């Protein structure tokens, strides 16, 4: 069970890493995103809809980065612990083939 939890979190972290590296829109969108009304209203008024959308995406990516760093620390803690787990995953994959 511990292996499966770590493996799932590793996949989440990898997916976040790939998402943050790309400039493309994500293939999946979940709505609505909750934002403070005044933030959206004032951003729309002062900078227009496209800039408001960019601001929401920036805030989302920033939050996602912070959240993923916490997940990494909670689950693996160090790069050596992560490397060790990746080795376990590779060994298990070799055995199942």
C-alpha positions as CSV (number, residue, x, y, z in Angstrom):
1,X,0.0,0.0,0.0
2,X,2.9,2.4,0.8
3,X,4.4,1.7,-2.6
4,X,1.2,2.5,-4.4
5,X,0.8,5.8,-2.5
6,X,4.4,6.9,-3.3
7,X,4.0,5.8,-6.9
8,X,0.8,7.8,-7.3
9,X,2.4,10.9,-5.8
10,X,5.4,10.4,-8.1
11,X,3.1,10.4,-11.1
12,X,1.3,13.5,-9.8
13,X,4.6,15.3,-9.4
14,X,5.8,14.2,-12.9
15,X,2.6,15.4,-14.4
16,X,2.8,18.8,-12.6
17,X,6.5,19.1,-13.8
18,X,5.5,18.5,-17.4
19,X,2.5,20.9,-17.1
20,X,4.7,23.7,-15.7
21,X,7.4,23.2,-18.3
22,X,4.9,23.6,-21.2
23,X,3.4,26.8,-22.4
24,X,0.4,25.0,-23.9
25,X,-3.0,24.8,-22.3
26,X,-3.7,21.8,-20.2
27,X,-5.6,19.0,-21.9
28,X,-8.0,18.9,-19.0
29,X,-9.9,21.8,-17.5
30,X,-11.9,21.9,-14.3
31,X,-14.3,24.8,-13.7
32,X,-15.1,26.9,-11.9
33,X,-12.0,28.2,-10.3
34,X,-12.8,30.3,-7.3
35,X,-11.1,33.7,-7.2
36,X,-11.8,36.8,-5.2
37,X,-14.5,38.8,-7.1
38,X,-12.7,42.1,-6.8
39,X,-9.5,40.7,-8.1
40,X,-11.2,39.5,-11.3
41,X,-13.3,42.6,-11.7
42,X,-10.5,45.1,-11.2
43,X,-8.1,43.1,-13.4
44,X,-10.8,43.0,-16.1
45,X,-11.4,46.8,-15.8
46,X,-7.8,47.8,-15.8
47,X,-6.1,45.3,-18.2
48,X,-8.8,43.5,-20.1
49,X,-10.1,39.9,-20.4
50,X,-7.0,38.3,-21.8
51,X,-4.7,39.8,-19.1
52,X,-7.2,38.7,-16.4
53,X,-7.0,35.1,-17.8
54,X,-3.2,35.3,-17.8
55,X,-3.3,36.5,-14.2
56,X,-5.5,33.6,-13.1
57,X,-3.2,31.1,-14.9
58,X,-0.2,32.7,-13.3
59,X,-1.8,32.4,-9.8
60,X,-2.8,28.8,-10.5
61,X,0.7,27.8,-11.6
62,X,2.3,29.6,-8.6
63,X,-0.1,27.7,-6.3
64,X,0.5,24.4,-8.1
65,X,4.3,24.9,-7.8
66,X,4.1,25.6,-4.0
67,X,1.7,22.6,-3.5
68,X,3.9,20.2,-5.5
69,X,7.0,21.3,-3.6
70,X,5.1,20.5,-0.3
71,X,4.0,17.1,-1.7
72,X,7.6,16.3,-2.7
73,X,8.9,17.2,0.7
74,X,6.1,15.2,2.5
75,X,6.5,12.1,0.3
76,X,10.2,12.0,-0.5
77,X,12.0,14.7,1.4
78,X,15.4,14.4,-0.4
79,X,16.6,13.7,-3.9
80,X,18.3,10.6,-2.7
81,X,15.0,9.2,-1.3
82,X,13.4,10.0,-4.6
83,X,16.2,8.3,-6.6
84,X,15.9,5.3,-4.4
85,X,12.2,5.0,-4.9
86,X,12.6,5.4,-8.7
87,X,15.1,2.5,-8.6
88,X,12.4,0.4,-6.8
89,X,9.9,1.4,-9.5
90,X,12.4,0.4,-12.2
91,X,13.1,-3.0,-10.5
92,X,9.4,-3.7,-10.2
93,X,8.8,-2.9,-13.8
94,X,11.6,-5.2,-14.9
95,X,10.1,-8.1,-12.9
96,X,6.6,-7.6,-14.4
97,X,7.8,-7.8,-18.0
